[in-house]
Each structure stands twice: as C-alpha cells, then as structure tokens.
C-alpha cells in the first residue's frame, strides 16, 4: 500500500490532509465520491473489552444491566468477556441487541495447540466478533503484525467479524512514526487477505500511550489518524474505505465520548475499563 510515484520517481505520501476547523479532512478525490454518503451509512459500534476481569457473580448483573440499557438498534453494541465466560454471557444476551465478541483467537483452525481457542469454537459459543492484534497482545506477548494478519484471516474464514487493532507507542508518536507504524500494521493484513477483506471487518485505532493511562488523544488527534487509515485503504479501494468502520480506543469515558464520536471518521469506540461499569458504558453507548 505505497504512494504513487511523483516527479523524479519519488513516492508521494498517501496522507493528503488539510485542516478545517481543527479537523483533518481527506483531500484525495478518489474517496470523495463515497465519503459524504458513507458517513451517514456507517453504523456506529461501541465494543467493551473486559480484558482479564470478571467473575460469574459480577458478570451476570453487569450483562443484564447492559442488555436492559441498550434499547436502540441504530448502532451496534458488543461485549468481549474473557473466553471462560463467553458461553455464560451468550446465554444472557441470546436474542438481544447486544452482540458477543471474543478478545483473541488462534490463527490455526484445529490441532495440538494447548491453551488456544479456534475461531470455530468461538462461533460455536455464540460469538459474532473477535478482537485481533490488540496492543496488549502485541506488546506483552510479542505478537507480530504477521500473526495478527493470520488471526484476521482465521476469523473471516469462519464468519467472525474481526476488529483489527492498530496503534503506535508514545515513542513512535513523538518521533513522527505514527503513520508508518499504523500503515505497516494495516499492510500486513491487506497483503495476506486483500483489501476487500476489510469489507467484512472493523478497525480499532488504539494509541498505546492512551490505554489505561488516563491520557486520551484529543478528538482532533484521533480524527487525523482515522482519516489516514481511511485514505490508506482508499488507495486500493475507495468504496471499501468509505464504508469501513474505524473505532477509537484509548481511555474513552462518558465525559469525552461524545466529542470523540463526533469526528467524521470516528465510527465508535473500543472501550476498556469503562465497560466494566454498566452506567458508564451505557453513557458511552448513548453518545454514539
């Protein structure tokens, strides 16, 4: 997914942003034909990632409260509990408007992979979505973009909707490498599965420096990277890019969700700690 050659054979950058009212807007004409229409067609998503939290005693009232509080189908709501609680959660959600997601899956379909869970198993217990390439999988467990791409393909192969997580470390942002890092994470997926595969997926931009730190990217910072992601995809397929839902994940709370979700290329949020409190999570859902 490289830029087109410019004069003298130099690569033109894919980023072509101009600033209007503090918001980074996409200048590439190729996307313009779809952009305005798709903005209103993209259904927002709020997904709660419980990480390694929860218990049977705590989960049941939390799930019931979320299910009771999500009454509109104008947006999609997803909760992603730990694997061990997926079936219990599905039994409460079954038939409701809240979807079930997993936090990870194995890149392999079946075999001697002790401790792993396949995509088919996740489908079997009621999952519709799964996270792929979350920053904690990358940084704490050494998962590469190549492995994330294989997991992405594995999810699609069994009919799961992958939520591909991309994002940079603070050192990358300070060194001006945000677009290079995020672009390479996207490219690993499109090189393996093709850009059309993104038509059945969701992307979550999660600046690693804003996860669980209390620091949050400003709405304008989030918009700038979201616009870059959409343009990067548009370089290969403008229609896929226009319809692609891109979530923001990084210390989203009830107090900042509305401003973040108002950005033109932000289509919802991937919520961490705030998803463990029903009132807080439902306030974020209401902001979408």
N, C-alpha and C positions, 0 to 999 in steps of 0.2 A: 504494500500500500504506500507507494512512494509518490512524491510530487512529480509533475510533468516537467520535462526539460525546458529550461528558459534559454535566453540568448547565451551563446557560447557554451551550451551543453550543461549549464549549471542547473541544479534541481530547484524548482520553485517550491517553497514550502506549501503544504496543504492548508495551513492556517491562513485564513484571509478574513480577519476580524476587523470591524470598525466599531467604534463606541458611540452609542446613542443613549443619552440619559443614564450613563453609568452601566449600561448593559452591553456585553459583547454580542454583536449580531453577525451572522454569516453573510459574507459577501459573494460567495460562489453562485453564479447564475444557475448552475445545474440543479441546485437544490430548491431554488426559488419557486419553481412551478408547483412543488408539492408542499412547501413549508407551511404556508398560512392555513391551508385546508387541513393538513395533518395535525396541526396544533390543537384543533378542536376535536379531532377524531381520536387522538391518543387517550385511552382511558387510564387515568392515574392509578398507581399502585402504592399501597403502604404495606411493607413487609416487616414483620417483627422477628428479629433473630435473638432467640433466648440464650444463645451460646451454652455454656455448661452451667446452667441454672435450672432450678425447679425441683419439685418433688410431687408425688401423687397428691399429697394433701394440699399443696399450694396451687398446683396446676388446674385442678377442677374448677374452683371458683373463679380463677383468672380467665380461663377459656369461656366459661359460661357468661361472665360479665362482658367479655369482648363480643361474643356472639349476640348477646342481647342488645349491645350498643351499636352494632353495625346494621343499620336498617335500610340503607340505600344501596342499590346496585349500580349507581352511576360511576363507582370506582371499585377497584379490586383490593381486597384485604387478605393478607397471607400471614400465617404464623408458622414459625420454624422452631419447634422444640427439639431437644436432644433426641437422637434416634430411639432411645429406650422408651420414650414417652409418645412416639408417633401414633401408635395404634390407639392408646387411651385417648389421645387428643382427637383423632379421627372419629371415634365413637361419639364424642360430644358434637363435633362440627357437622357430621353427616347430614346432608340435605340443607345446610345453611348457606349463607352468602360468604362465609369466611373460608378460604382455601387453606390446605395443609401443604407445608413445604419442609424439606429436609435441609440440613446445614452442610452436607457434603455427600459424596458418593464415591464408589470405587470406579476407576477407569476400565476395569475388566468386567466382563459380563458374568463370569462364573469361574469357580476353580478354587485352588488351595491358597487362599489369601486370608489367613487368620485375622480376625478382627474387622474385616472390611464388610461393607454393605453395598450391594449392587443396585443399579437403577431399577431393575425389575422388582427387586424386593421392596424398594420404596413405593413403586406403583402399587404393589400388592397390598400395602397397608394404607393406601388412600392418598398418597402424595400427588400433587399436581405440579409443584415447583421443587427445585433444589438450588441451593447456592453452589457456586463453583468458583474456586480461586479466591476465596475470602482472604483478606490481608493477613489474618492470623494463621491461616493455613500456609501462606507463603512465607511469613517471617518467622513463625515459631516452629514450623515443621518442615521448612525448606522446600516447599512445593514450588516447582518451576512453572513458568508460563506454558511450557510444552505439556506438562502434566495437566495443568488446568484446561488446556485445549482438548486433551484426550477425555477428560471428565465431561467437558461440554458436549463432545460428540457422543459419549456414552449416554448422557441424559436424553439428548434428542432421539437417539436410536430406540428408546423405549417409550417415547411420547411424553417425557417430562419437559417442563419449561425451565431451562437453565437461567439462573440470574447470575451473569458473569460479573464478578467483582474486579475492578481495576482501580489503581491509585498509586500515588507516589509517597515516599518518605519525606520528612521535613528537609533533610539534606538535599534531596532531589529538587524540591521546590526552590530552596534558597539558591541552588546552583543553576536554576533555569532549565532543569531537565524534565519538568512535568510532562510536557507533550511527548518527549521522546520515550519516557517510561510507559505512559498510558498507550501510546501508539504501538509500542512493541508488544504489550500485553494483548491488545486487540488483534494485531497481525498474527500472533501465534494461533489464534482461533480461526481467522479467515483463511490462512494458508492451509490449515488442515481440513476445515469443513466448508470453505467457500463463504463469501459474504452473504449469500442467500440464506444461510443457516441462521443468521441474525434475525430473520423474519419470524422465527419461532422462539425467540429468546428475549431476555431483558438484560440491560446492562446497569450495574450499580457503580457509580463513581464514589470511592471512599478514600479521601485523603488520609493516609495512615496517621499523620500528625494530629488529626482531629477526632480519632476514635478513642473514646473512653478517657480523653484528656481534659474534657471541658472546653477545649478550644474548638471553634467552629469556623469553617470557611465562611466568608461573607457571602450573601446571595450573589453578588457580582463575581466573586472568585469561583463559586460553583458554576454559575452560568458560563463563564469563559471556558472551563474545561468541558462542560456538557456540549457547548457549541462546537468545540474542537472535535469531540467524539463523533457528533452527528456529521460534521463535514468530512471527517476522515472516512467514515462509512460511505458518504455520498460520492466520494472519489471513485468508488467502484459501483455503487448502485444508489441513485438518488431516491428512488421510491422506497427501498428498504430503510434508508436513513430517515426519511420523513416520518415513517410510521414506527420507528424504533423507540421504545420507551426506555428512558435513562433516569435512574433513580439517584438521589443523593444520599450518602450515608456518612455520618460524621457528627456525632453529638447533636442530632436533631431532637428538639424538645417542643412541647406545646407552645412555648413562648416565641420560638423562631421559625416554626414550621410554615406558617402562612407566607412569610416573606420569602423563604427559600422556594416554596412551591409555586410562587407567583412568577418565577423566572420562566421565560418562554421555552427553554429547552430542558427544564426540570419536570419530570413526569411522576414525581412521588418520592418516597424515601425508603431506605433500608434502615430500620430502627433497632438499636441495640438495647441499652439499659432501660430506656423509657418504655419498651414493650413489655416489661415485667410488671408495670403498674397500669391497671385497667383504665383508670381515669385519664392518666397522662397519654396512654396510647390512643384512646378514643378521641382525645382532643386533637392529636396529630392527624388521625383519620378524618376528622371533621374539617381540618384545614386543607385537605387535598382537593 
